[in-house]
Amino acid sequence: MEKKLIECVPNFSEGRDMTIIKQITDEIEKVEGVKLLDVDPGKATNRTVVTFVGEPEPVLEAAFVAVKKASEIIDMRKHHGEHPRFGATDVCPLVPVSNITMEETVEYARKLAERIGNELNIPIYCYENAAFEEPRRNLAYCRAGEYEGLAEKLANPKMKPDFGPAEFNDYVAKTGATAVSARDFLVAFNVNLNTTSTRRANAIAFDVRERGRKKREGNPITGKLVKDEKGNPVWIPGSLKAVKAIGWYIEEFGIAQISMNLTNISITPVHIAFDEVCKKADARGIRVTGSELVGLIPLKAMLDAGKYFLRKQNRSTGVSDKELIKIAVKSMGLDDLYKFKPEEKIIEYVLEDKSKKKLIDMSLTGFMEETASESPAPGGGSISAYMGALGAALATMVANLSSHKRGWDDRWEEFSDWAEKGKYYHDALNKMVDEDTNAFNKIMDAFGLPKKTEDEKAARQQAIADATKFAIEVPFQTMKLAYESLEVIKAMAEIGNPNSVSDAGVGALAVRSAVMGAHLNVKINAAGVKKDEWLTKILSEAQTIEEKTIATEKEILAIVNTKIEE
């Protein structure tokens, strides 16, 4: 039930009059489910880059209303600036952030492009991953001639827009064209050096950046440039793909940095870029002292970095997200220049609704007391989910202890893999604690809807039915997750650290109770629902899961007791 998140980074052809930009960003902020992250105007370029994020549908709506407002208040006939451009909304890329594939993002980009073209009558070119033909993957190809050459472009059948009008009418003369894409997440990442030399920093930047450096005869700095048969300079590629880099001096901190744009962190993640700069710097007698993240980064990128550095230590990666982030920050020196605050730098954390009270954020005592209060939630469903989370967490603990056990060094990776599996289950079950309470609240909200008119009665009945279905699905999902976690618990009882075998046993008992408790919630929520094919299937599967759980628990306890008695 993880949220799919995408980022949208439209560039508007106005960077001097902030009242115009404010009107556009106001439209974005009106869309529920979207968070405006950044507004970056440039006077010389006369261009503003806006960044917002959310689930796909709200983001598409916010992008559409922003493009619409820009088309109404920006007149391209009067626009001048240093940056290439051909429309009021010049480009509008969508970027997958978490729990969504590039293929899905491409579909959303094309859906947005089609809507803008059809409803706003703006010529639309799809580029990068959203392109329909290979040449149009290149933005420069789509935007060739810029606004001044747009009339000629639209008259050329080969350059017909993917959506929208193929004519330079009075309306298009005002709005220009827009390029819509799906692209990878770009991370601005700077690496700090123990030197003040921009020249030395540039040398390292040229070592690592994909473009590399120009080839020279003899001396690599002063030698004659080597050129190809067409007279163009020959380039020696750098060691990192999808990386742009340059060296510069930061007066504020009195150090030189390698300033990098990681244009595809699935090809070159931050941790790989950092390590490579360390190697190249060391070869030139320079030390890396830390690094700096400019802007935001997806959670997965930080977790991957933490796991990477733990693996280098032959340590288990099945630890908490908080610990993985701490390892990543310390390993890359992200707190070298100033304190690294995950809640301000990691996209998913920035988006969290801080005003919303979560059960899983309570203390153990607070959670117990809230359960004991006269409030009906949290109830048995949330408690079942938490018992399951604790059971899976015990299995994860045994795996982590086994991975770090003296004398078992050659098996650290085997147990690390088990710890990661256990972590998946206890994290997922932990989220179900609040999800079950949310399900209960949805039912209460549905029953509280008005029922004066026939339309209101019908809407209320439908809301109750939808909420009840959700209230069945949530504990059923808890059952599945808890049952599946028994695989990890059983493995840890069989092969884990024998000193912790009783912990695996307790984990099995907790998970058994979680499954049976969640099953009670499935049945009670299904009691008042008319049986159909979907409900019959759910109830049958739930019964099977409980029976399998009880049988597996008995097997695990037999293993545990045998080992204790040995």
C-alpha positions as CSV (number, residue, x, y, z in Angstrom):
1,M,0.0,0.0,0.0
2,E,3.0,2.2,-0.6
3,K,2.2,5.5,-2.3
4,K,3.5,6.0,-5.9
5,L,5.3,9.3,-6.0
6,I,6.3,11.3,-9.1
7,E,8.0,14.7,-9.3
8,C,7.2,17.4,-11.9
9,V,9.7,20.1,-12.8
10,P,8.1,22.5,-15.3
11,N,10.2,25.4,-16.6
12,F,8.2,28.6,-17.3
13,S,9.4,31.4,-19.6
14,E,9.3,34.1,-17.0
15,G,12.0,34.8,-14.4
16,R,11.8,38.5,-13.7
17,D,8.2,39.2,-12.7
18,M,7.4,37.1,-9.7
19,T,3.8,38.1,-9.6
20,I,3.4,36.1,-12.8
21,I,5.2,33.1,-11.3
22,K,3.1,33.4,-8.1
23,Q,-0.1,33.1,-10.0
24,I,1.2,29.8,-11.6
25,T,2.4,28.3,-8.3
26,D,-0.9,29.3,-6.6
27,E,-2.7,27.1,-9.1
28,I,-0.3,24.2,-8.3
29,E,-0.8,24.6,-4.5
30,K,-4.6,24.5,-4.9
31,V,-4.4,20.9,-6.0
32,E,-4.9,18.6,-3.0
33,G,-2.2,15.9,-2.7
34,V,0.6,17.9,-4.3
35,K,3.4,19.6,-2.4
36,L,5.3,22.5,-3.9
37,L,9.0,21.9,-3.1
38,D,11.0,24.7,-4.9
39,V,10.6,27.8,-7.0
40,D,13.9,28.9,-8.7
41,P,13.7,32.0,-10.9
42,G,16.6,33.3,-13.1
43,K,16.7,36.9,-14.3
44,A,19.3,36.5,-17.0
45,T,17.6,33.4,-18.4
46,N,14.1,34.9,-17.8
47,R,13.0,31.5,-16.8
48,T,11.7,29.8,-13.6
49,V,12.1,26.2,-12.6
50,V,9.3,24.9,-10.4
51,T,9.4,21.6,-8.5
52,F,6.4,19.8,-7.0
53,V,5.7,16.2,-6.0
54,G,2.8,13.9,-5.1
55,E,0.9,10.9,-6.3
56,P,0.5,10.6,-10.1
57,E,-3.1,11.8,-10.7
58,P,-2.8,15.0,-8.5
59,V,0.6,15.8,-10.1
60,L,-0.9,15.5,-13.6
61,E,-3.8,17.8,-12.5
62,A,-1.4,20.3,-11.0
63,A,0.8,20.3,-14.1
64,F,-2.2,20.8,-16.4
65,V,-3.5,23.8,-14.4
66,A,0.0,25.3,-14.2
67,V,0.4,25.0,-18.0
68,K,-3.0,26.5,-18.5
69,K,-2.3,29.5,-16.3
70,A,1.1,30.1,-17.9
71,S,-0.6,30.1,-21.3
72,E,-2.9,32.8,-20.1
73,I,-0.4,35.2,-18.5
74,I,2.9,34.7,-20.4
75,D,3.1,36.1,-23.9
76,M,5.9,34.5,-25.9
77,R,5.8,37.3,-28.5
78,K,7.4,39.5,-25.8
79,H,9.8,37.0,-24.3
80,H,13.6,37.4,-24.3
81,G,16.2,35.5,-22.3
82,E,19.5,33.7,-22.5
83,H,18.1,30.1,-22.1
84,P,16.8,28.2,-25.1
85,R,13.0,28.1,-25.1
86,F,10.0,27.8,-27.4
87,G,6.9,28.1,-25.1
88,A,5.4,29.8,-22.1
89,T,5.7,26.4,-20.4
90,D,8.9,25.4,-22.1
91,V,9.4,21.9,-20.7
92,C,7.4,19.8,-18.3
93,P,9.2,16.6,-17.3
94,L,7.8,13.9,-15.0
95,V,10.3,12.1,-12.8
96,P,9.6,8.7,-10.9
97,V,10.5,9.1,-7.3
98,S,9.3,6.0,-5.5
99,N,7.2,2.8,-6.0
100,I,6.7,3.6,-9.7
101,T,8.5,2.5,-12.8
102,M,9.8,4.6,-15.7
103,E,7.4,2.8,-18.0
104,E,4.5,3.9,-15.8
105,T,5.8,7.4,-15.7
106,V,6.1,7.5,-19.5
107,E,2.4,6.6,-19.7
108,Y,1.5,9.4,-17.4
109,A,3.7,11.9,-19.3
110,R,1.9,11.0,-22.6
111,K,-1.5,11.2,-20.9
112,L,-0.6,14.8,-19.7
113,A,0.8,15.7,-23.1
114,E,-2.4,14.6,-24.9
115,R,-4.6,16.5,-22.4
116,I,-2.6,19.7,-22.8
117,G,-2.6,19.4,-26.6
118,N,-6.3,18.6,-26.9
119,E,-7.8,20.9,-24.2
120,L,-5.4,23.8,-24.3
121,N,-4.6,23.7,-28.1
122,I,-0.8,24.0,-27.4
123,P,1.6,22.1,-29.7
124,I,3.2,19.3,-27.7
125,Y,6.4,17.4,-28.3
126,C,7.2,14.3,-26.2
127,Y,10.9,13.9,-25.6
128,E,13.4,11.7,-23.6
129,N,11.7,8.5,-22.4
130,A,8.3,9.7,-23.5
131,A,9.3,10.2,-27.1
132,F,7.4,8.3,-29.8
133,E,10.4,8.3,-32.2
134,E,14.1,8.2,-31.5
135,P,15.2,11.6,-32.8
136,R,12.7,13.3,-30.4
137,R,14.4,11.8,-27.4
138,N,16.7,14.7,-27.7
139,L,15.2,17.9,-26.3
140,A,17.5,20.1,-28.5
141,Y,16.1,18.4,-31.6
142,C,12.5,19.1,-30.5
143,R,13.3,22.7,-29.6
144,A,15.6,23.5,-32.6
145,G,15.0,27.0,-33.9
146,E,13.4,27.9,-30.5
147,Y,10.3,30.1,-30.4
148,E,11.5,32.2,-33.4
149,G,11.6,29.2,-35.6
150,L,8.3,27.6,-34.4
151,A,6.2,28.8,-37.3
152,E,8.6,27.1,-39.7
153,K,8.8,24.0,-37.6
154,L,5.0,23.6,-37.4
155,A,4.8,23.9,-41.2
156,N,7.2,21.0,-41.6
157,P,5.3,17.6,-41.8
158,K,8.4,15.9,-40.3
159,M,8.1,18.1,-37.2
160,K,4.4,17.8,-36.6
161,P,3.7,17.9,-32.9
162,D,2.8,14.7,-31.1
163,F,-0.4,16.4,-29.8
164,G,-2.1,19.7,-30.3
165,P,-2.3,21.9,-33.4
166,A,0.3,21.8,-36.2
167,E,-0.2,25.5,-37.1
168,F,1.2,28.8,-36.0
169,N,-2.1,30.6,-35.3
170,D,-2.5,33.7,-33.1
171,Y,-3.1,31.6,-30.0
172,V,0.0,29.5,-30.6
173,A,2.0,32.7,-31.3
174,K,1.2,33.7,-27.7
175,T,1.7,30.3,-26.0
176,G,4.4,28.8,-28.0
177,A,5.0,25.0,-27.8
178,T,5.7,22.7,-24.8
179,A,7.9,19.7,-24.5
180,V,6.7,17.0,-22.1
181,S,8.9,14.1,-20.9
182,A,9.6,11.4,-18.5
183,R,13.1,11.4,-17.3
184,D,15.3,10.0,-14.5
185,F,15.7,11.7,-11.2
186,L,18.6,14.2,-11.2
187,V,20.7,14.6,-8.1
188,A,22.9,17.6,-7.6
189,F,25.8,16.3,-5.5
190,N,29.0,18.1,-4.5
191,V,32.2,16.4,-3.1
192,N,34.4,18.5,-0.8
193,L,38.2,18.5,-1.2
194,N,41.1,19.4,1.1
195,T,42.4,21.9,-1.4
196,T,41.6,25.4,-2.5
197,S,42.7,24.7,-6.1
198,T,40.0,25.0,-8.7
199,R,42.4,23.6,-11.3
200,R,43.0,20.4,-9.2
201,A,39.3,20.1,-8.6
202,N,38.6,20.4,-12.3
203,A,41.2,17.7,-13.1
204,I,39.3,15.3,-10.8
205,A,36.0,16.3,-12.3
206,F,37.3,15.6,-15.8
207,D,38.5,12.2,-14.6
208,V,35.0,11.1,-13.5
209,R,32.5,12.9,-15.7
210,E,31.1,11.0,-18.6
211,R,32.2,13.5,-21.2
212,G,35.8,13.4,-19.8
213,R,38.5,15.7,-21.2
214,K,39.9,16.8,-24.5
215,K,42.7,14.6,-25.8
216,R,46.1,16.3,-26.2
217,E,49.5,15.3,-27.6
218,G,52.2,14.8,-25.0
219,N,51.4,17.0,-22.0
220,P,47.7,16.5,-21.0
221,I,47.3,20.1,-20.0
222,T,49.4,22.1,-22.5
223,G,49.8,19.7,-25.3
224,K,48.3,20.3,-28.8
225,L,44.7,19.2,-29.1
226,V,44.0,16.0,-31.0
227,K,41.3,16.4,-33.6
228,D,39.4,13.9,-35.8
229,E,39.1,13.9,-39.5
230,K,36.4,16.5,-39.4
231,G,38.5,18.8,-37.3
232,N,36.6,18.3,-34.0
233,P,38.4,17.7,-30.7
234,V,38.8,14.1,-29.7
235,W,37.5,13.4,-26.1
236,I,38.8,10.9,-23.6
237,P,35.7,9.6,-21.7
238,G,35.6,9.8,-17.9
239,S,34.9,6.9,-15.6
240,L,31.3,7.6,-14.6
241,K,28.2,7.3,-16.9
242,A,25.3,9.7,-16.6
243,V,27.5,12.2,-14.7
244,K,28.2,15.9,-15.5
245,A,31.0,17.5,-13.3
246,I,33.1,20.6,-12.9
247,G,35.5,21.8,-10.2
248,W,35.0,25.1,-8.4
249,Y,36.0,27.0,-5.3
250,I,33.4,27.8,-2.6
251,E,34.5,31.0,-0.8
252,E,31.9,30.5,2.0
253,F,33.6,27.3,3.2
254,G,37.1,28.0,1.8
255,I,37.4,24.8,-0.1
256,A,37.3,23.4,-3.7
257,Q,34.5,21.0,-4.6
258,I,33.6,18.7,-7.4
259,S,30.1,19.8,-8.4
260,M,28.2,17.0,-10.1
261,N,24.9,16.4,-11.7
262,L,24.0,12.8,-11.5
263,T,21.5,12.6,-14.3
264,N,20.5,9.0,-13.8
265,I,21.0,7.6,-10.3
266,S,20.0,4.1,-11.4
267,I,23.2,4.1,-13.6
268,T,25.5,6.0,-11.2
269,P,24.1,6.3,-7.7
270,V,25.5,8.9,-5.2
271,H,27.6,6.3,-3.3
272,I,29.3,5.1,-6.5
273,A,30.0,8.7,-7.5
274,F,31.4,9.5,-4.1
275,D,33.7,6.5,-4.0
276,E,35.0,7.1,-7.5
277,V,35.9,10.7,-6.7
278,C,37.7,9.5,-3.6
279,K,39.8,7.1,-5.8
280,K,40.6,9.8,-8.4
281,A,41.4,12.4,-5.7
282,D,43.7,10.1,-3.9
283,A,45.6,9.3,-7.1
284,R,46.3,13.1,-7.3
285,G,47.3,13.4,-3.7
286,I,44.1,15.1,-2.6
287,R,41.7,13.9,0.1
288,V,37.9,14.0,0.1
289,T,36.6,15.5,3.3
290,G,32.9,15.1,2.8
291,S,30.1,15.9,0.4
292,E,27.0,18.0,0.0
293,L,23.5,17.3,-1.3
294,V,21.9,20.2,-3.1
295,G,18.1,19.9,-3.1
296,L,16.3,16.7,-2.4
297,I,17.0,13.0,-2.9
298,P,14.7,9.9,-2.9
299,L,14.7,7.7,0.2
300,K,15.8,4.6,-1.8
301,A,19.0,6.4,-2.9
302,M,20.0,7.0,0.7
303,L,19.0,3.4,1.7
304,D,21.0,2.0,-1.2
305,A,24.0,4.1,-0.1
306,G,23.8,2.8,3.5
307,K,23.6,-0.8,2.3
308,Y,26.6,-0.3,0.0
309,F,28.8,0.9,2.8
310,L,27.6,-1.8,5.2
311,R,28.4,-4.5,2.6
312,K,31.9,-3.1,2.2
313,Q,32.3,-3.8,6.0
314,N,30.8,-7.3,5.6
315,R,28.0,-6.2,7.8
316,S,24.3,-7.1,7.6
317,T,22.1,-4.7,5.6
318,G,18.9,-5.8,7.3
319,V,18.9,-2.9,9.7
320,S,16.4,0.0,10.2
321,D,16.0,2.8,7.6
322,K,17.3,5.2,10.3
323,E,20.5,3.3,10.7
324,L,21.0,2.9,6.9
325,I,20.6,6.7,6.5
326,K,23.0,7.3,9.4
327,I,25.6,5.0,7.8
328,A,25.2,6.8,4.4
329,V,25.6,10.2,5.9
330,K,28.7,9.3,7.9
331,S,30.3,7.3,5.1
332,M,29.9,10.2,2.5
333,G,30.5,13.0,5.0
334,L,27.2,14.6,4.2
335,D,27.3,16.5,7.5
336,D,30.8,17.9,6.7
337,L,29.7,21.5,5.9
338,Y,26.4,21.6,7.9
339,K,24.1,19.2,9.7
340,F,22.3,16.8,7.4
341,K,18.6,16.7,8.2
342,P,16.8,13.7,6.7
343,E,13.4,15.3,7.3
344,E,14.4,18.2,5.1
345,K,16.5,16.4,2.4
346,I,14.7,13.2,1.7
347,I,11.6,13.6,-0.5
348,E,9.4,11.0,1.2
349,Y,10.1,12.6,4.6
350,V,9.4,16.1,3.4
351,L,6.0,14.9,2.1
352,E,5.0,13.3,5.4
353,D,2.0,15.0,7.0
354,K,3.5,16.1,10.3
355,S,0.1,17.1,11.7
356,K,-1.3,13.6,11.3
357,K,-0.9,11.6,14.5
358,K,0.4,8.0,13.9
359,L,0.1,5.1,16.2
360,I,3.5,3.7,15.3
361,D,5.1,7.0,16.4
362,M,3.8,6.5,19.9
363,S,5.9,5.2,22.8
364,L,5.1,1.6,23.9
365,T,3.4,3.0,26.9
366,G,1.4,5.6,24.9
367,F,0.3,2.9,22.4
368,M,-0.8,0.6,25.3
369,E,-2.7,3.4,27.0
370,E,-4.4,4.6,23.8
371,T,-5.5,1.0,23.2
372,A,-6.9,0.8,26.7
373,S,-8.8,4.1,26.4
374,E,-12.5,4.4,25.6
375,S,-11.7,5.1,22.0
376,P,-12.6,2.0,19.8
377,A,-9.4,2.4,17.8
378,P,-6.8,1.1,17.8
379,G,-8.5,-2.2,18.1
380,G,-7.8,-5.9,17.5
381,G,-6.7,-5.4,13.9
382,S,-4.0,-2.9,14.8
383,I,-2.8,-5.0,17.7
384,S,-2.6,-8.1,15.4
385,A,-0.5,-6.1,12.9
386,Y,1.8,-5.0,15.6
387,M,2.2,-8.5,17.0
388,G,3.1,-9.6,13.5
389,A,5.6,-6.8,13.2
390,L,7.3,-7.8,16.5
391,G,7.4,-11.5,15.4
392,A,9.1,-10.6,12.1
393,A,11.4,-8.2,14.0
394,L,12.6,-11.0,16.2
395,A,13.5,-13.1,13.2
396,T,15.4,-10.1,11.8
397,M,17.2,-9.7,15.1
398,V,18.3,-13.4,15.0
399,A,19.5,-12.9,11.4
400,N,21.5,-9.8,12.3
401,L,23.1,-11.5,15.3
402,S,24.0,-14.5,13.2
403,S,25.5,-12.3,10.5
404,H,27.8,-10.7,13.1
405,K,28.6,-13.9,15.1
406,R,32.3,-14.5,15.7
407,G,33.4,-17.5,13.7
408,W,30.6,-17.2,11.1
409,D,32.3,-14.4,9.1
410,D,32.0,-16.4,5.9
411,R,28.2,-16.5,6.3
412,W,27.6,-12.8,6.9
413,E,26.0,-12.3,3.5
414,E,23.7,-15.3,3.9
415,F,22.3,-13.9,7.1
416,S,22.2,-10.4,5.8
417,D,19.9,-11.6,3.0
418,W,17.6,-13.2,5.6
419,A,17.7,-10.0,7.7
420,E,16.6,-7.9,4.7
421,K,13.7,-10.3,4.1
422,G,12.7,-10.0,7.8
423,K,13.0,-6.2,7.7
424,Y,10.6,-6.1,4.7
425,Y,8.0,-8.0,6.7
426,H,8.3,-6.1,9.9
427,D,8.2,-2.7,8.1
428,A,5.2,-3.7,6.1
429,L,3.3,-5.0,9.1
430,N,4.2,-1.9,11.1
431,K,2.5,0.2,8.4
432,M,-0.6,-2.0,8.7
433,V,-1.0,-0.9,12.4
434,D,-2.2,2.6,11.2
435,E,-3.8,1.2,8.1
436,D,-6.2,-0.9,10.2
437,T,-7.2,2.1,12.3
438,N,-7.7,4.1,9.1
439,A,-10.0,1.4,7.8
440,F,-12.1,1.6,10.9
441,N,-12.3,5.4,10.7
442,K,-13.4,5.2,7.0
443,I,-16.4,3.1,8.0
444,M,-17.3,5.6,10.8
445,D,-17.0,8.4,8.3
446,A,-19.2,6.6,5.8
447,F,-21.9,6.0,8.4
448,G,-21.8,9.7,9.3
449,L,-22.6,10.9,5.7
450,P,-26.0,12.7,5.2
451,K,-29.0,10.6,4.1
452,K,-31.8,13.0,3.6
453,T,-32.3,12.7,-0.2
454,E,-32.3,9.6,-2.4
455,D,-29.0,10.6,-3.9
456,E,-27.4,11.1,-0.5
457,K,-28.7,7.7,0.6
458,A,-27.2,6.0,-2.4
459,A,-23.9,7.8,-2.0
460,R,-23.8,6.9,1.7
461,Q,-24.6,3.2,1.0
462,Q,-21.8,3.1,-1.6
463,A,-19.3,4.7,0.7
464,I,-20.2,2.2,3.5
465,A,-19.8,-0.7,1.0
466,D,-16.4,0.6,-0.2
467,A,-15.2,1.3,3.4
468,T,-16.3,-2.2,4.5
469,K,-14.5,-3.8,1.6
470,F,-11.3,-1.9,2.6
471,A,-11.8,-2.9,6.2
472,I,-11.8,-6.6,5.0
473,E,-8.8,-6.2,2.7
474,V,-6.5,-4.6,5.4
475,P,-6.6,-7.4,8.0
476,F,-6.5,-9.9,5.1
477,Q,-3.2,-8.3,3.9
478,T,-2.0,-8.4,7.5
479,M,-2.6,-12.2,7.5
480,K,-0.7,-12.7,4.3
481,L,2.3,-10.6,5.4
482,A,2.5,-12.3,8.8
483,Y,2.2,-15.8,7.4
484,E,4.9,-15.1,4.8
485,S,7.2,-13.9,7.5
486,L,7.2,-17.4,9.0
487,E,9.7,-18.4,6.3
488,V,12.3,-16.1,7.9
489,I,11.4,-17.2,11.4
490,K,11.7,-20.9,10.5
491,A,15.0,-20.4,8.8
492,M,16.4,-18.6,11.8
493,A,15.1,-21.4,14.1
494,E,16.9,-24.0,11.9
495,I,20.2,-22.2,11.0
496,G,20.4,-19.1,13.0
497,N,22.5,-18.3,16.1
498,P,21.6,-21.2,18.5
499,N,21.8,-18.8,21.5
500,S,18.8,-16.9,20.0
501,V,16.7,-19.9,19.0
502,S,14.1,-19.0,21.7
503,D,13.7,-15.6,20.1
504,A,12.7,-17.3,16.9
505,G,10.2,-19.4,18.9
506,V,8.6,-16.3,20.4
507,G,8.5,-14.7,16.9
508,A,6.5,-17.7,15.7
509,L,4.0,-17.4,18.6
510,A,3.6,-13.7,17.9
511,V,3.0,-14.3,14.2
512,R,0.5,-17.1,14.9
513,S,-1.5,-14.7,17.1
514,A,-1.2,-12.0,14.5
515,V,-2.7,-14.2,11.8
516,M,-5.5,-15.5,14.0
517,G,-6.3,-12.0,15.3
518,A,-6.4,-10.5,11.8
519,H,-8.6,-13.4,10.7
520,L,-11.2,-12.5,13.4
521,N,-11.2,-9.0,11.9
522,V,-11.7,-10.2,8.4
523,K,-14.7,-12.3,9.6
524,I,-16.4,-9.7,11.7
525,N,-16.1,-7.1,8.9
526,A,-17.5,-9.6,6.4
527,A,-20.4,-10.5,8.6
528,G,-22.7,-7.7,7.4
529,V,-21.7,-7.9,3.8
530,K,-23.6,-9.7,1.1
531,K,-21.6,-12.7,-0.1
532,D,-20.3,-12.5,-3.6
533,E,-17.5,-14.2,-5.5
534,W,-14.9,-11.8,-4.2
535,L,-15.9,-12.2,-0.6
536,T,-16.2,-16.0,-0.8
537,K,-12.6,-16.1,-2.2
538,I,-11.2,-13.9,0.5
539,L,-12.8,-15.9,3.3
540,S,-11.6,-19.2,1.8
541,E,-8.0,-17.9,1.4
542,A,-8.1,-16.4,4.9
543,Q,-9.1,-19.8,6.4
544,T,-6.3,-21.5,4.5
545,I,-3.7,-19.0,5.7
546,E,-4.7,-19.6,9.3
547,E,-4.5,-23.3,9.0
548,K,-1.1,-23.1,7.3
549,T,0.1,-20.7,10.0
550,I,-0.8,-23.0,12.8
551,A,0.9,-25.9,11.1
552,T,4.1,-23.9,10.5
553,E,4.1,-22.6,14.0
554,K,4.0,-26.1,15.4
555,E,7.0,-27.1,13.1
556,I,9.0,-24.1,14.3
557,L,8.3,-24.7,18.0
558,A,9.3,-28.4,17.6
559,I,12.6,-27.2,16.1
560,V,13.1,-24.6,18.9
561,N,12.3,-27.0,21.7
562,T,14.6,-29.7,20.3
563,K,17.5,-27.3,20.1
564,I,16.8,-26.0,23.6
565,E,16.8,-29.5,25.0
566,E,20.1,-30.5,23.2
